[in-house]
Amino acid sequence: MRLVPALAVIFVIFASSASAQEPALPEAQKLVELLSTSLLDDMTSQMLKPMSANLEASFQGLFSELERITKKYVAQGLEKAPAIYARYFSASELRDIAAFYKTPSGSKALSLMPKVMGDFSGTVLVPLMQPMQAEMQTAMQTVLRKHNVIK
């Protein structure tokens, strides 16, 4: 019987501490708006850049069509981004991040990050994909054989 009053006290303490925190979603929405202003176009072109020259040379207009589709889905994905940011950052932290992006260094980071990630992807990740896939396939086959799923 003493458990019920103790649980009630814990609930009141938890509820009051949760309500004392400022909701992070509005700040997350502001941050994503700041990020998506220039990021969407840059991110899309950097994602597709490695394949664009070959595709466009072979199939006129294919790259622009892929770019249009990619932008559409990235934009849809960005609509869900504020809730994700709010899940991991407080309102105060989101304001700090947004303030950083408004500084000269933050602005530079924001404008160059798609290029940095595109460079990283093209020079580091793409060359590693084939050996990684081969190693993963071997590992999967080994585990599946161990469990008698394949022979």
C-alpha positions in Angstrom: 0.0 0.0 0.0 2.9 2.4 0.6 3.9 1.8 -3.0 1.0 3.9 -4.4 1.9 7.2 -2.6 5.6 6.7 -3.6 4.7 6.2 -7.2 2.4 9.3 -7.1 5.3 11.4 -5.7 7.7 10.0 -8.4 5.1 10.8 -11.1 4.6 14.4 -9.9 8.3 15.0 -9.7 8.8 13.5 -13.2 5.9 15.4 -14.7 7.0 18.7 -13.2 10.6 18.3 -14.4 9.4 17.4 -17.9 7.1 20.3 -18.2 9.8 22.7 -16.9 11.9 21.9 -19.9 11.2 24.1 -23.0 9.9 22.1 -25.9 12.7 21.6 -28.5 10.5 21.1 -31.6 10.1 24.8 -32.5 13.9 25.3 -32.2 14.5 22.2 -34.3 12.2 23.5 -37.0 14.1 26.8 -37.1 17.4 24.9 -37.3 16.2 22.7 -40.2 14.9 25.8 -42.0 18.4 27.3 -41.6 20.0 24.1 -42.8 17.7 23.4 -45.7 18.0 26.9 -47.2 21.1 26.0 -49.2 21.8 22.5 -48.2 19.1 20.7 -50.3 20.5 21.7 -53.7 24.1 21.2 -52.7 23.4 17.9 -51.0 21.5 16.5 -53.9 24.1 17.5 -56.5 26.9 16.1 -54.4 25.1 12.8 -53.9 24.5 12.4 -57.6 27.8 13.9 -58.9 29.8 10.7 -59.1 27.4 9.1 -61.5 26.2 12.3 -63.3 28.8 12.6 -66.0 28.5 9.0 -67.2 24.7 9.1 -67.1 24.3 12.4 -68.9 26.8 11.4 -71.6 25.0 8.2 -72.3 21.4 9.2 -71.7 20.5 12.8 -72.3 18.3 14.2 -69.6 18.5 11.2 -67.2 20.7 13.0 -64.6 18.3 16.0 -64.4 15.4 13.6 -63.9 17.2 11.7 -61.2 18.2 15.0 -59.6 14.6 16.2 -59.6 13.4 13.0 -58.0 16.1 13.0 -55.4 15.4 16.6 -54.4 11.7 15.7 -54.0 12.4 12.9 -51.6 15.2 14.7 -49.7 12.7 17.6 -49.2 10.1 15.2 -47.9 12.7 13.7 -45.5 13.6 17.2 -44.3 10.0 17.7 -43.2 10.6 15.0 -40.6 14.0 16.3 -39.5 12.8 18.8 -36.8 11.2 16.0 -34.7 14.4 14.0 -34.9 16.5 16.9 -33.9 14.1 17.7 -31.0 14.5 14.1 -29.8 18.2 14.4 -29.3 18.8 18.1 -28.5 17.2 20.5 -26.1 15.8 23.9 -27.2 18.8 25.6 -25.8 21.2 23.3 -27.6 19.4 23.8 -30.9 19.6 27.6 -30.5 23.3 27.2 -29.8 23.7 25.2 -33.0 21.7 27.7 -35.0 23.8 30.5 -33.6 27.0 28.7 -34.6 25.7 28.3 -38.2 25.1 32.1 -38.3 28.8 32.8 -37.5 31.4 33.0 -40.4 32.8 29.6 -39.5 29.4 28.0 -39.1 28.2 29.5 -42.4 31.3 28.2 -44.1 30.8 24.7 -42.6 27.2 24.8 -43.7 28.1 25.7 -47.3 31.0 23.3 -47.6 29.6 20.3 -45.8 27.9 18.9 -48.9 31.1 19.2 -50.8 33.1 17.6 -48.0 30.7 14.7 -47.7 30.6 14.3 -51.5 34.4 14.3 -51.6 34.5 11.8 -48.7 31.9 9.6 -50.4 33.6 9.6 -53.8 37.2 9.2 -52.6 36.7 7.1 -49.5 33.4 5.2 -49.4 32.9 4.4 -53.1 36.2 2.6 -53.4 35.5 0.6 -50.2 32.0 -0.5 -51.3 33.0 -3.5 -53.4 35.4 -5.1 -50.9 32.9 -4.4 -48.1 30.1 -6.0 -49.9 32.2 -9.0 -50.7 33.3 -9.4 -47.1 29.7 -9.0 -45.9 28.5 -11.6 -48.3 31.1 -14.0 -47.1 30.3 -13.4 -43.5 26.5 -13.8 -44.1 27.1 -17.1 -45.9 29.4 -18.3 -43.1 26.7 -17.6 -40.4 23.9 -19.0 -42.5 25.9 -22.2 -43.1 26.6 -22.4 -39.4 22.8 -22.3 -38.7 22.1 -24.7 -41.5 20.1 -22.2 -43.5 22.3 -22.7 -46.6 24.7 -25.5 -47.6 
